[in-house]
Amino acid sequence: MNIPTWTKPAVWGAVGGAVGMLIVSLSAGWMVTSGTARQTAEQQTEKAVIAALTPICIAEFRKAATAQQQLHIAALEDESSWEQGDYIEEQGWATLPGQEQPNVDVAEACAEQLLDVSST
């Protein structure tokens, strides 16, 4: 059987092109590995859960009288940004029904929303 002389360079060209295309597609984000897809899905799920639970924290805050709400907002504004979530946790607003411990991520999102609403 006679193999044409151009076969070897063509095969190496195809292999090189496939490797090059794989590198380009992975680095450009056209393809993702299953691990990256799983990690992205987990991050999006966590964000969605926090977004869904934050209104419960806001509702707990709104149960207080208007004067108390204003005092809490002032105290929250006095806290440093990394301690605002702790303040929300201490008030018990981030402890969701059926849980014993406050949700840290919900507390931070709640503090952010309360300060955004109060500034407008």
Secondary structure in CASP SS format (residue, H / E / C, confidence):
PFRMAT SS
TARGET T0000
AUTHOR 0000-0000-0000
METHOD secondary structure of the structure
MODEL  1
M C 1.00
N C 1.00
I C 1.00
P C 1.00
T C 1.00
W C 1.00
T H 1.00
K H 1.00
P H 1.00
A H 1.00
V H 1.00
W H 1.00
G H 1.00
A H 1.00
V H 1.00
G H 1.00
G H 1.00
A H 1.00
V H 1.00
G H 1.00
M H 1.00
L H 1.00
I H 1.00
V H 1.00
S H 1.00
L H 1.00
S H 1.00
A H 1.00
G C 1.00
W C 1.00
M C 1.00
V C 1.00
T C 1.00
S H 1.00
G H 1.00
T H 1.00
A H 1.00
R H 1.00
Q H 1.00
T H 1.00
A H 1.00
E H 1.00
Q H 1.00
Q H 1.00
T H 1.00
E H 1.00
K H 1.00
A H 1.00
V H 1.00
I H 1.00
A H 1.00
A H 1.00
L H 1.00
T H 1.00
P H 1.00
I H 1.00
C H 1.00
I H 1.00
A H 1.00
E H 1.00
F H 1.00
R H 1.00
K C 1.00
A C 1.00
A C 1.00
T H 1.00
A H 1.00
Q H 1.00
Q H 1.00
Q H 1.00
L H 1.00
H H 1.00
I H 1.00
A H 1.00
A H 1.00
L H 1.00
E H 1.00
D H 1.00
E C 1.00
S C 1.00
S C 1.00
W C 1.00
E C 1.00
Q H 1.00
G H 1.00
D H 1.00
Y H 1.00
I H 1.00
E H 1.00
E H 1.00
Q H 1.00
G C 1.00
W C 1.00
A C 1.00
T C 1.00
L C 1.00
P C 1.00
G C 1.00
Q C 1.00
E C 1.00
Q C 1.00
P C 1.00
N C 1.00
V H 1.00
D H 1.00
V H 1.00
A H 1.00
E H 1.00
A H 1.00
C H 1.00
A H 1.00
E H 1.00
Q H 1.00
L H 1.00
L H 1.00
D H 1.00
V H 1.00
S H 1.00
S H 1.00
T C 1.00
END
